[in-house]
Amino acid sequence: MGKKISSVIGLIVIIVSLICLGTFKLQQIQYNKETANVKQLLNQRKKVLKERQKIAHQSVLNENLVSSNKTKSENTQDYEAKHDLQVITKKFFNEYFTYDSQNTYIKRRDKVRGIATSSVLNDKKLFNNGLDKTGHSIIETEKNASIYDGSKAYVSGIDQDQIVSGIVEVSYSSRKGSNSSSKTTDIYLVKFDSNQRKLIQIQRVGTTGTVVN
């Protein structure tokens, strides 16, 4: 009788142990499965984060590139505007301040026709007929003569219509009759239309002085 009870108890212990072992195995399998799912989720999130970081980095690079290109474009525009204004004002004032007779004085207007608009060419403060009230030539009577010495242009602004505004210092030497020549530097406000490639406004605003040679 005692041996049967012992056998039954042993069998029960074995069965319980097997059940516990089976339960542990199931729990371990479930744990491993959950761990694998967590790792997969973490890997997916890392991949998404990496992609977002890559996109963000590229966005910053693009913004820097646009900013750099904009700065380069503005610098190029400023340089071209200064160059164009210098070249065209030099051409204009070279013709404007070079004459030694009534004939050459009158022809100044025709010589700059290709680089100035009608508003400039018809400005009586810039171009007159060189005659006095009696109709005689002031240039011939007083034996006036002028030679262009040089000029320097400074850009003060560029508007949305590509109109370049600037200031020009112009130096020229002039003489009356047998008198000694004198060198004068005048200041002009100018506007240049980049599209027409013409000066659209020229206004004398003063002088820095005259020196007798």
C-alpha positions in Angstrom: 0.0 0.0 0.0 2.8 2.4 1.0 4.7 1.6 -2.2 1.6 2.5 -4.4 1.2 5.8 -2.6 4.9 6.7 -3.1 4.6 5.8 -6.8 1.5 8.0 -7.2 3.2 10.9 -5.4 6.3 10.5 -7.6 4.1 10.4 -10.7 2.3 13.6 -9.6 5.7 15.3 -9.0 6.9 14.3 -12.4 3.6 15.6 -14.0 3.8 18.9 -12.1 7.5 19.3 -13.1 6.6 18.7 -16.7 3.8 21.2 -16.6 6.0 23.8 -15.0 8.8 23.1 -17.5 6.3 23.4 -20.4 4.9 26.6 -19.0 8.4 28.0 -18.6 9.2 27.0 -22.2 6.0 28.7 -23.4 6.8 31.8 -21.5 10.4 31.9 -22.8 9.1 31.4 -26.4 6.6 34.3 -25.9 9.4 36.5 -24.3 11.7 35.8 -27.2 8.9 36.6 -29.6 8.1 39.9 -27.9 11.9 40.7 -27.7 12.2 40.1 -31.4 9.2 42.3 -32.1 10.7 45.1 -29.9 14.0 44.8 -31.7 12.3 45.0 -35.1 10.3 48.0 -34.0 13.4 49.7 -32.7 15.3 49.0 -36.0 12.4 50.4 -38.0 12.3 53.6 -35.8 16.1 53.9 -36.2 15.7 53.6 -40.0 13.0 56.3 -40.1 15.0 58.6 -37.8 18.1 58.1 -40.0 16.0 59.0 -43.1 14.6 62.1 -41.4 18.0 63.2 -40.4 19.3 62.7 -43.9 16.4 64.8 -45.3 16.9 67.5 -42.7 20.6 67.6 -43.5 19.9 67.9 -47.2 17.4 70.6 -46.5 20.0 72.6 -44.6 22.5 72.1 -47.4 19.9 73.3 -49.9 19.1 76.4 -47.9 22.8 77.2 -47.6 23.3 76.7 -51.3 20.4 79.0 -52.1 21.7 81.6 -49.7 25.2 81.3 -51.2 23.9 81.5 -54.7 21.8 84.6 -53.8 24.8 86.3 -52.3 26.9 85.4 -55.3 24.1 86.7 -57.6 23.8 90.0 -55.7 27.6 90.4 -55.7 27.7 89.7 -59.5 24.9 92.1 -60.1 26.6 94.9 -58.1 29.9 94.3 -60.0 28.2 94.4 -63.4 26.2 97.5 -62.5 29.3 99.3 -61.4 31.2 98.2 -64.5 28.4 99.2 -66.9 27.9 102.6 -65.2 31.6 103.3 -65.3 32.0 102.4 -69.0 28.9 104.3 -70.3 29.5 107.4 -68.2 33.1 107.5 -69.4 31.9 107.4 -73.0 29.3 110.1 -72.4 31.5 112.6 -70.5 34.5 112.0 -72.8 32.4 113.3 -75.7 30.6 115.9 -73.6 33.8 117.6 -72.3 35.8 117.5 -75.5 35.5 120.4 -77.9 37.5 123.3 -79.3 35.1 124.9 -81.8 31.5 125.7 -82.4 31.3 122.7 -84.7 32.7 120.2 -82.2 30.6 121.7 -79.5 27.4 121.1 -81.4 28.4 117.6 -82.5 28.7 116.4 -78.9 25.0 115.7 -78.8 25.1 113.5 -81.9 28.1 111.6 -80.6 26.3 110.4 -77.5 22.9 109.7 -79.2 23.5 105.9 -79.0 24.0 105.9 -75.2 21.5 108.5 -74.0 17.7 108.7 -74.2 15.9 111.7 -75.8 15.2 113.1 -72.3 18.9 113.5 -71.8 19.6 114.7 -75.4 16.9 117.4 -75.2 17.9 118.7 -71.8 18.8 122.3 -72.4 20.9 122.4 -69.2 23.2 119.8 -70.8 23.0 120.7 -74.5 22.5 124.2 -75.9 23.4 125.7 -79.2 26.5 127.6 -77.8 25.2 131.0 -79.1 24.8 134.2 -77.2 21.7 136.5 -77.4 23.0 138.0 -80.7 23.3 134.7 -82.3 27.1 134.6 -82.2 29.1 131.6 -81.1 30.4 131.9 -77.5 32.8 129.1 -78.2 34.4 130.9 -81.2 34.2 134.4 -79.7 35.9 133.5 -76.4 38.0 130.8 -78.0 36.8 128.2 -75.5 38.1 124.7 -75.4 37.7 121.7 -73.1 39.4 118.3 -72.7 38.1 115.3 -70.7 40.5 114.2 -68.1 38.7 111.3 -66.4 35.7 110.1 -64.4 34.8 107.7 -61.7 31.3 106.3 -61.2 29.7 105.0 -57.9 26.6 102.9 -57.8 24.0 104.1 -55.2 21.2 101.7 -56.0 19.5 99.3 -58.4 15.7 99.1 -58.6 13.4 96.2 -59.7 13.3 97.6 -63.3 17.1 97.4 -63.5 17.6 101.1 -63.3 21.0 101.8 -61.9 21.4 105.1 -59.9 24.8 106.5 -59.3 27.1 109.4 -58.7 29.9 110.4 -61.1 32.9 112.6 -60.5 34.1 114.1 -63.8 37.4 116.0 -64.2 38.1 118.1 -67.3 40.5 120.9 -68.3 39.2 124.0 -69.9 40.7 127.2 -71.4 39.6 130.6 -72.6 41.7 132.2 -75.3 45.3 132.5 -74.4 44.6 132.1 -70.6 46.1 129.2 -68.7 43.9 126.1 -68.6 42.2 125.1 -65.4 41.1 121.7 -64.1 37.7 121.3 -62.7 35.9 118.3 -61.1 32.1 118.3 -61.3 29.6 116.0 -59.6 26.7 114.5 -61.5 23.7 112.3 -60.4 23.0 109.8 -63.1 20.6 107.0 -63.9 21.3 104.2 -66.3 18.7 101.8 -67.8 20.3 98.3 -68.0 17.7 97.1 -70.4 18.0 99.9 -72.9 21.7 100.2 -72.2 21.3 104.0 -72.1 21.6 106.9 -69.7 18.2 108.2 -68.9 19.1 111.0 -66.5 22.1 113.3 -66.0 22.0 116.1 -63.5 24.9 118.3 -62.4 24.7 118.9 -58.6 28.0 120.7 -57.9 31.7 120.9 -58.1 34.6 120.0 -55.8 36.7 122.9 -57.1 38.8 124.3 -59.9 42.6 124.4 -60.0 44.5 126.6 -62.4 47.3 124.8 -64.2 
